[in-house]
Amino acid sequence: MALAMGAFVMVLMVTMALFLVLAAGSASRLPGPDRPRPFPEEHDAAPRQGLDAAEEELRLRYARGEVDREEFLQRKIDLER
């Protein structure tokens, strides 16, 4: 019985240590002020190349939740004409 309890405690400790190592590793990959963002072109406020300012503004308003999906799609179609 004591051997089983000791094995359980050992497995629990190894699991906790592994969790802590993985959590610390994933936290170090988060972008910070001194690290570049992984996809900066998707997060910049400036219009992307190939899109006009009106379509970019529409995308930003949709992302912020200011327009719903139906309105976004209709306005996008209107802008493409």
Beta strands, then each sheet from edge to edge (+ up, - down):
end
